[in-house]
Amino acid sequence: MERYRIERSATTDKWVLTDTQNMIVVTWEDGRFNATQKITFLEDVEPNPLAIARLMREIGDYLAEHHRSKVEKVSFGRLCHAYGTSVAEVASKLGITPQALQNRVKNKRSLNKLREVADAVGCQLEELL
């Protein structure tokens, strides 16, 4: 079983991460991890502040590496750079102008078009949502 399970909250614009090893759940508002994180213990334990700090550092490192767009708002240009490409290169791959590409990402009207963008960047679709 994976240590971390991450999913979007069904009722709010929040993310939910479950640490299955340490039996804690962390929720936060989309793109605002540091400002809005809330911790819930799934077992009746006496919280140890040092252990909590260590766990939150591990969770923060994991999220920064694997789900950066969920914890902080990242511009599309920075996302492209993180995947070793540029907005201009992605636009060229798709046969559209960089401005049309930026509008496509910003407006999020068509999941199929966003999938094409994600494929051209080399990222997950969720990173564009």
N, CA and C atoms as a LAMMPS dump frame, in Angstrom:
ITEM: TIMESTEP
0
ITEM: NUMBER OF ATOMS
387
ITEM: BOX BOUNDS ff ff ff
-5.0000000000000000e+02 5.0000000000000000e+02
-5.0000000000000000e+02 5.0000000000000000e+02
-5.0000000000000000e+02 5.0000000000000000e+02
ITEM: ATOMS id mol type element x y z
1 1 1 N 0.848 -1.177 0
2 1 2 C 0 0 0
3 1 3 C 0.895 1.243 0
4 2 1 N 0.498 2.233 -0.784
5 2 2 C 1.237 3.475 -0.815
6 2 3 C 1.092 4.214 0.516
7 3 1 N 2.153 4.915 0.892
8 3 2 C 2.104 5.649 2.153
9 3 3 C 1.123 6.811 2.076
10 4 1 N 1.137 7.538 0.963
11 4 2 C 0.283 8.712 0.835
12 4 3 C -0.815 8.469 -0.194
13 5 1 N -1.995 8.855 0.156
14 5 2 C -3.14 8.825 -0.761
15 5 3 C -3.656 10.257 -0.82
16 6 1 N -3.763 10.79 -2.033
17 6 2 C -4.188 12.176 -2.186
18 6 3 C -5.388 12.238 -3.119
19 7 1 N -6.37 13.044 -2.729
20 7 2 C -7.578 13.195 -3.549
21 7 3 C -8.214 14.545 -3.262
22 8 1 N -9.019 14.98 -4.194
23 8 2 C -9.75 16.24 -4.011
24 8 3 C -10.936 15.969 -3.101
25 9 1 N -11.213 16.915 -2.223
26 9 2 C -12.377 16.802 -1.336
27 9 3 C -13.644 16.795 -2.172
28 10 1 N -14.593 15.98 -1.785
29 10 2 C -15.847 15.881 -2.533
30 10 3 C -16.763 17.068 -2.283
31 11 1 N -16.546 17.798 -1.204
32 11 2 C -17.492 18.859 -0.837
33 11 3 C -16.923 20.271 -0.902
34 12 1 N -15.603 20.434 -0.924
35 12 2 C -15.014 21.769 -0.938
36 12 3 C -13.864 21.824 -1.926
37 13 1 N -13.319 23.018 -2.128
38 13 2 C -12.17 23.188 -3.011
39 13 3 C -10.891 22.95 -2.208
40 14 1 N -10.803 21.761 -1.63
41 14 2 C -9.654 21.399 -0.814
42 14 3 C -9.073 20.074 -1.302
43 15 1 N -7.851 19.834 -0.881
44 15 2 C -7.19 18.56 -1.12
45 15 3 C -7.114 17.801 0.195
46 16 1 N -7.12 16.474 0.107
47 16 2 C -7.055 15.612 1.274
48 16 3 C -5.916 14.621 1.047
49 17 1 N -4.95 14.622 1.957
50 17 2 C -3.86 13.662 1.909
51 17 3 C -3.966 12.776 3.137
52 18 1 N -3.953 11.475 2.918
53 18 2 C -3.962 10.517 4.013
54 18 3 C -2.595 9.855 4.079
55 19 1 N -1.965 9.936 5.24
56 19 2 C -0.708 9.246 5.498
57 19 3 C -1.09 7.915 6.134
58 20 1 N -1.081 6.854 5.34
59 20 2 C -1.568 5.556 5.81
60 20 3 C -0.612 4.904 6.805
61 21 1 N 0.619 5.323 6.8
62 21 2 C 1.602 4.768 7.731
63 21 3 C 1.435 5.362 9.135
64 22 1 N 1.196 6.674 9.197
65 22 2 C 1.106 7.354 10.495
66 22 3 C -0.324 7.678 10.906
67 23 1 N -1.266 7.282 10.064
68 23 2 C -2.694 7.437 10.369
69 23 3 C -3.082 8.89 10.668
70 24 1 N -2.696 9.79 9.751
71 24 2 C -3.125 11.183 9.858
72 24 3 C -3.68 11.627 8.518
73 25 1 N -4.541 12.619 8.572
74 25 2 C -5.111 13.217 7.375
75 25 3 C -4.779 14.706 7.404
76 26 1 N -4.334 15.209 6.279
77 26 2 C -4.034 16.627 6.15
78 26 3 C -4.922 17.178 5.046
79 27 1 N -5.63 18.271 5.332
80 27 2 C -6.445 18.944 4.32
81 27 3 C -5.915 20.36 4.136
82 28 1 N -6.099 20.91 2.94
83 28 2 C -5.699 22.288 2.663
84 28 3 C -6.451 22.789 1.447
85 29 1 N -6.552 24.117 1.364
86 29 2 C -7.198 24.747 0.213
87 29 3 C -6.275 24.646 -0.99
88 30 1 N -6.854 24.455 -2.148
89 30 2 C -6.102 24.33 -3.384
90 30 3 C -5.126 25.494 -3.546
91 31 1 N -3.842 25.164 -3.682
92 31 2 C -2.822 26.174 -3.909
93 31 3 C -2.398 26.95 -2.682
94 32 1 N -2.894 26.586 -1.488
95 32 2 C -2.595 27.358 -0.274
96 32 3 C -2.209 26.435 0.894
97 33 1 N -1.329 25.499 0.642
98 33 2 C -0.961 24.5 1.644
99 33 3 C -0.429 25.136 2.926
100 34 1 N 0.558 25.999 2.812
101 34 2 C 1.184 26.549 4.015
102 34 3 C 0.22 27.373 4.856
103 35 1 N -0.703 28.056 4.229
104 35 2 C -1.606 28.945 4.969
105 35 3 C -2.844 28.248 5.522
106 36 1 N -3.216 27.089 4.974
107 36 2 C -4.523 26.521 5.332
108 36 3 C -4.494 25.07 5.793
109 37 1 N -3.349 24.478 5.984
110 37 2 C -3.292 23.048 6.332
111 37 3 C -3.924 22.765 7.693
112 38 1 N -4.647 21.657 7.748
113 38 2 C -5.28 21.177 8.979
114 38 3 C -4.944 19.692 9.112
115 39 1 N -4.574 19.28 10.327
116 39 2 C -4.174 17.9 10.581
117 39 3 C -5.23 17.226 11.439
118 40 1 N -5.603 16.011 11.057
119 40 2 C -6.532 15.194 11.837
120 40 3 C -5.873 13.843 12.088
121 41 1 N -5.905 13.394 13.333
122 41 2 C -5.354 12.087 13.684
123 41 3 C -6.456 11.05 13.583
124 42 1 N -6.161 9.94 12.9
125 42 2 C -7.157 8.89 12.713
126 42 3 C -7.203 7.923 13.884
127 43 1 N -6.195 7.962 14.704
128 43 2 C -6.174 7.13 15.899
129 43 3 C -6.092 8.038 17.112
130 44 1 N -6.574 7.562 18.229
131 44 2 C -6.557 8.335 19.464
132 44 3 C -5.152 8.279 20.057
133 45 1 N -4.331 9.259 19.665
134 45 2 C -2.951 9.308 20.147
135 45 3 C -2.668 10.67 20.76
136 46 1 N -1.679 10.704 21.618
137 46 2 C -1.219 11.968 22.195
138 46 3 C -0.239 12.584 21.202
139 47 1 N -0.599 13.708 20.545
140 47 2 C 0.284 14.301 19.537
141 47 3 C 1.61 14.768 20.15
142 48 1 N 2.698 14.384 19.544
143 48 2 C 4.031 14.804 19.937
144 48 3 C 4.447 15.914 18.971
145 49 1 N 4.667 17.14 19.456
146 49 2 C 4.985 18.262 18.555
147 49 3 C 6.185 18.005 17.638
148 50 1 N 7.232 17.378 18.143
149 50 2 C 8.396 17.105 17.302
150 50 3 C 8.071 16.077 16.222
151 51 1 N 7.297 15.065 16.575
152 51 2 C 6.903 14.058 15.589
153 51 3 C 5.999 14.675 14.526
154 52 1 N 5.094 15.538 14.948
155 52 2 C 4.204 16.213 13.985
156 52 3 C 5.022 17.07 13.03
157 53 1 N 5.985 17.808 13.566
158 53 2 C 6.832 18.65 12.708
159 53 3 C 7.587 17.802 11.689
160 54 1 N 8.116 16.65 12.116
161 54 2 C 8.836 15.766 11.207
162 54 3 C 7.911 15.225 10.118
163 55 1 N 6.714 14.787 10.531
164 55 2 C 5.751 14.256 9.563
165 55 3 C 5.329 15.321 8.557
166 56 1 N 5.092 16.522 9.032
167 56 2 C 4.661 17.594 8.123
168 56 3 C 5.786 17.986 7.162
169 57 1 N 7.023 17.914 7.611
170 57 2 C 8.149 18.174 6.706
171 57 3 C 8.196 17.097 5.624
172 58 1 N 8.029 15.833 6.022
173 58 2 C 8.026 14.737 5.048
174 58 3 C 6.876 14.883 4.058
175 59 1 N 5.697 15.223 4.563
176 59 2 C 4.534 15.412 3.692
177 59 3 C 4.757 16.594 2.764
178 60 1 N 5.288 17.695 3.308
179 60 2 C 5.573 18.869 2.476
180 60 3 C 6.567 18.554 1.376
181 61 1 N 7.621 17.802 1.707
182 61 2 C 8.614 17.41 0.697
183 61 3 C 7.977 16.547 -0.387
184 62 1 N 7.141 15.589 0.032
185 62 2 C 6.458 14.721 -0.928
186 62 3 C 5.56 15.541 -1.863
187 63 1 N 4.769 16.427 -1.279
188 63 2 C 3.859 17.232 -2.089
189 63 3 C 4.622 18.152 -3.037
190 64 1 N 5.699 18.757 -2.56
191 64 2 C 6.486 19.655 -3.416
192 64 3 C 7.079 18.905 -4.6
193 65 1 N 7.468 17.657 -4.379
194 65 2 C 8.067 16.877 -5.459
195 65 3 C 7.04 16.301 -6.421
196 66 1 N 5.9 15.854 -5.903
197 66 2 C 4.945 15.12 -6.739
198 66 3 C 3.649 15.863 -7.058
199 67 1 N 3.3 16.877 -6.293
200 67 2 C 2.013 17.561 -6.479
201 67 3 C 2.132 19.065 -6.237
202 68 1 N 3.175 19.671 -6.757
203 68 2 C 3.45 21.088 -6.468
204 68 3 C 2.257 21.993 -6.775
205 69 1 N 1.56 21.744 -7.856
206 69 2 C 0.458 22.64 -8.231
207 69 3 C -0.708 22.583 -7.242
208 70 1 N -0.777 21.546 -6.436
209 70 2 C -1.852 21.448 -5.441
210 70 3 C -1.522 22.244 -4.181
211 71 1 N -0.236 22.459 -3.92
212 71 2 C 0.158 23.143 -2.691
213 71 3 C 0.495 24.606 -2.9
214 72 1 N 0.843 24.977 -4.111
215 72 2 C 1.108 26.371 -4.411
216 72 3 C 0.701 26.651 -5.857
217 73 1 N 0.243 27.848 -6.072
218 73 2 C -0.123 28.227 -7.432
219 73 3 C 1.148 28.392 -8.253
220 74 1 N 1.228 27.666 -9.338
221 74 2 C 2.399 27.7 -10.203
222 74 3 C 1.952 28.211 -11.567
223 75 1 N 2.674 29.174 -12.085
224 75 2 C 2.321 29.684 -13.406
225 75 3 C 2.571 28.602 -14.45
226 76 1 N 1.869 28.713 -15.555
227 76 2 C 2.034 27.727 -16.617
228 76 3 C 3.465 27.745 -17.142
229 77 1 N 4.052 28.919 -17.235
230 77 2 C 5.435 29.026 -17.688
231 77 3 C 6.397 28.291 -16.767
232 78 1 N 6.206 28.425 -15.458
233 78 2 C 7.053 27.723 -14.489
234 78 3 C 6.824 26.211 -14.564
235 79 1 N 5.576 25.811 -14.787
236 79 2 C 5.283 24.388 -14.935
237 79 3 C 6.019 23.82 -16.146
238 80 1 N 5.945 24.532 -17.265
239 80 2 C 6.67 24.091 -18.47
240 80 3 C 8.16 23.972 -18.176
241 81 1 N 8.719 24.986 -17.536
242 81 2 C 10.146 24.981 -17.218
243 81 3 C 10.516 23.776 -16.349
244 82 1 N 9.646 23.456 -15.384
245 82 2 C 9.9 22.314 -14.496
246 82 3 C 9.967 21.008 -15.282
247 83 1 N 9.297 20.953 -16.441
248 83 2 C 9.31 19.758 -17.274
249 83 3 C 10.275 19.891 -18.459
250 84 1 N 11.15 20.895 -18.391
251 84 2 C 12.201 21.021 -19.389
252 84 3 C 11.756 21.546 -20.734
253 85 1 N 10.695 22.333 -20.742
254 85 2 C 10.214 22.893 -22.002
255 85 3 C 9.814 24.354 -21.759
256 86 1 N 9.237 24.983 -22.743
257 86 2 C 8.787 26.369 -22.621
258 86 3 C 7.388 26.5 -23.216
259 87 1 N 6.741 27.613 -22.91
260 87 2 C 5.41 27.869 -23.47
261 87 3 C 5.481 27.89 -24.986
262 88 1 N 6.506 28.528 -25.53
263 88 2 C 6.647 28.604 -26.989
264 88 3 C 6.816 27.219 -27.614
265 89 1 N 7.61 26.354 -26.984
266 89 2 C 7.813 25 -27.511
267 89 3 C 6.531 24.179 -27.467
268 90 1 N 5.789 24.299 -26.357
269 90 2 C 4.527 23.556 -26.238
270 90 3 C 3.534 24.063 -27.274
271 91 1 N 3.443 25.386 -27.441
272 91 2 C 2.533 25.966 -28.44
273 91 3 C 2.895 25.457 -29.837
274 92 1 N 4.181 25.409 -30.128
275 92 2 C 4.625 24.922 -31.439
276 92 3 C 4.226 23.465 -31.649
277 93 1 N 4.392 22.639 -30.614
278 93 2 C 3.982 21.225 -30.711
279 93 3 C 2.492 21.098 -31.029
280 94 1 N 1.698 22.018 -30.462
281 94 2 C 0.246 21.959 -30.638
282 94 3 C -0.222 22.713 -31.884
283 95 1 N 0.676 23.438 -32.509
284 95 2 C 0.321 24.182 -33.719
285 95 3 C -0.531 25.413 -33.437
286 96 1 N -0.335 26.026 -32.274
287 96 2 C -1.075 27.237 -31.912
288 96 3 C -0.092 28.283 -31.411
289 97 1 N -0.559 29.504 -31.251
290 97 2 C 0.31 30.564 -30.745
291 97 3 C 0.474 30.431 -29.227
292 98 1 N 1.553 30.981 -28.686
293 98 2 C 1.719 30.967 -27.232
294 98 3 C 0.546 31.634 -26.502
295 99 1 N 0.004 32.702 -27.065
296 99 2 C -1.139 33.377 -26.434
297 99 3 C -2.374 32.472 -26.424
298 100 1 N -2.622 31.776 -27.533
299 100 2 C -3.759 30.842 -27.586
300 100 3 C -3.564 29.715 -26.574
301 101 1 N -2.319 29.262 -26.419
302 101 2 C -2.021 28.218 -25.435
303 101 3 C -2.291 28.719 -24.02
304 102 1 N -1.818 29.917 -23.698
305 102 2 C -2.049 30.487 -22.366
306 102 3 C -3.549 30.613 -22.097
307 103 1 N -4.309 31.042 -23.097
308 103 2 C -5.767 31.159 -22.933
309 103 3 C -6.411 29.797 -22.715
310 104 1 N -5.954 28.795 -23.435
311 104 2 C -6.493 27.441 -23.288
312 104 3 C -6.276 26.934 -21.856
313 105 1 N -5.096 27.165 -21.324
314 105 2 C -4.773 26.717 -19.966
315 105 3 C -5.554 27.522 -18.939
316 106 1 N -5.654 28.813 -19.147
317 106 2 C -6.34 29.698 -18.19
318 106 3 C -7.841 29.423 -18.138
319 107 1 N -8.473 29.224 -19.297
320 107 2 C -9.936 29.081 -19.35
321 107 3 C -10.433 27.696 -18.95
322 108 1 N -9.627 26.658 -19.156
323 108 2 C -9.967 25.294 -18.736
324 108 3 C -11.356 24.839 -19.204
325 109 1 N -11.725 25.175 -20.421
326 109 2 C -13.072 24.845 -20.916
327 109 3 C -13.196 23.425 -21.448
328 110 1 N -12.115 22.887 -21.974
329 110 2 C -12.186 21.57 -22.601
330 110 3 C -11.129 20.644 -21.999
331 111 1 N -11.585 19.571 -21.363
332 111 2 C -10.635 18.613 -20.805
333 111 3 C -9.804 17.95 -21.893
334 112 1 N -10.397 17.716 -23.05
335 112 2 C -9.643 17.104 -24.146
336 112 3 C -8.492 18.003 -24.585
337 113 1 N -8.759 19.31 -24.693
338 113 2 C -7.704 20.264 -25.077
339 113 3 C -6.638 20.335 -23.99
340 114 1 N -7.059 20.301 -22.722
341 114 2 C -6.087 20.327 -21.624
342 114 3 C -5.251 19.047 -21.598
343 115 1 N -5.849 17.915 -21.939
344 115 2 C -5.084 16.661 -22.031
345 115 3 C -3.99 16.783 -23.092
346 116 1 N -4.346 17.4 -24.225
347 116 2 C -3.359 17.616 -25.284
348 116 3 C -2.209 18.467 -24.768
349 117 1 N -2.54 19.511 -24.019
350 117 2 C -1.513 20.382 -23.45
351 117 3 C -0.645 19.595 -22.47
352 118 1 N -1.278 18.835 -21.584
353 118 2 C -0.53 18.042 -20.603
354 118 3 C 0.41 17.066 -21.312
355 119 1 N -0.063 16.419 -22.354
356 119 2 C 0.782 15.494 -23.106
357 119 3 C 1.971 16.218 -23.737
358 120 1 N 1.721 17.407 -24.268
359 120 2 C 2.796 18.183 -24.913
360 120 3 C 3.827 18.656 -23.875
361 121 1 N 3.375 18.981 -22.665
362 121 2 C 4.286 19.409 -21.609
363 121 3 C 5.007 18.203 -21.007
364 122 1 N 4.272 17.085 -20.913
365 122 2 C 4.802 15.905 -20.24
366 122 3 C 4.399 15.819 -18.795
367 123 1 N 3.326 16.549 -18.44
368 123 2 C 2.848 16.566 -17.053
369 123 3 C 1.515 15.828 -16.948
370 124 1 N 1.026 15.708 -15.736
371 124 2 C -0.28 15.118 -15.494
372 124 3 C -1.373 16.151 -15.744
373 125 1 N -2.511 15.719 -16.234
374 125 2 C -3.642 16.618 -16.476
375 125 3 C -3.99 17.401 -15.212
376 126 1 N -3.948 16.749 -14.051
377 126 2 C -4.33 17.389 -12.787
378 126 3 C -3.491 18.621 -12.487
379 127 1 N -2.265 18.661 -13.013
380 127 2 C -1.393 19.816 -12.761
381 127 3 C -1.873 21.061 -13.487
382 128 1 N -2.749 20.892 -14.462
383 128 2 C -3.289 22.031 -15.205
384 128 3 C -4.645 22.474 -14.67
385 129 1 N -5.251 21.682 -13.812
386 129 2 C -6.593 22.005 -13.303
387 129 3 C -6.52 22.916 -12.104
